[in-house]
């Protein structure tokens, strides 16, 4: 598709009434509606003028050309509310002393440190389809929120009748305000008397990271709101005079994008010591990963006996058991049963991230199965993802739905559209996609 081409959905829906889409299902919209799409000119403006900096558009095209999907994903409003209810239910369980004691008992020592801040950018990932619903994963440092703020500014409808479906431009601005407020709230919870002045966005070799363009967007966002913001490798940090430093800049808060969740590598040693000495506020903290994102927690959250033992009310138990696919630890004593049932399972490393070393059971070889048994894995009941067609006469792509949350409240929902076993940002037409509630009566009258 050229940068200016934006097709209408009307010709693709020949079996529908020619003058209306009233009553069209969410699945039909995701299969046949191309009325709203990515506007590359608006994307360039958002990346280089409104939010970013010169050259960022070309950096995205060069580094990650499949970062932004061609079209949005439609979701039923009831499913959006159901996801939000599951988020609140998980947060209620995590707040229970019995759950926290059980999880932190086997967590790294740094995760057991008393921590006041909640942790920014939790990501609750769901598979939602006509006949399926499941919370498949929780992440404690979910990437992509600022990219989705950009994406919200770069959508265009094919005609005035469809324009009403687009969210107000203020939606992106509201998300940015919520992001800034979230970091200030983390600083307040940390108990510092002085105002927040400086933030370091920290990851290993940040300029080499696939989502480095997002780091630049965050840096610009923080600077627009009067904060000094830098991007750093953890090995560049130093600790002196009771403060964490990057060169001559004292760092108040570290926005943690590391996948060294327990700060165990040599490169993270200074940051780890700064946390122990409370010389900096780190968010999200290793405790957030231990309480939420360790895949072993899904086995607890999908176990009726465990939930009752934790003191979870019956209504909350019912909600979680219906929403979280049954998950269990992979152990040698259950190997034969799990291998026999593998076609209905998905296998994930307990400390994994970014879909690395995760496998659909029907794709397993004996060699990979041996690696799973030797590793630390969970087996999760397979829940099929939703599907979205991104161009006429092409096969449907898969999508999951990521709920970005803070303190149990959903800040925004985005889709990740892909082809293959897991999300990968390597699929033409795929990537992050806006999520729009399906109109109550179906799509607006088509043009053309």
Helices and strands as residue ranges (DSSP letters): G 10-12, E 21-22, H 26-32, E 36-38, H 40-45, I 46-50, H 56-63, E 73-75, H 77-94, H 97-104, G 109-112, E 122-129, E 132-139, H 145-152, E 155-157, H 160-163, H 170-189, E 198-202, G 206-208, H 212-224, E 228-232, G 234-236, E 238-240, E 243-246, E 249-251, E 253-256, G 266-268, H 269-276, E 281-283, H 286-288, I 289-293, H 296-301, H 304-310, H 314-323, E 327-329, G 332-334, H 335-340, G 342-344, E 345-349, E 359-360, G 361-363, H 366-374, E 377-381, E 386-388, E 397-406, E 409-418, E 431-437, E 442-443
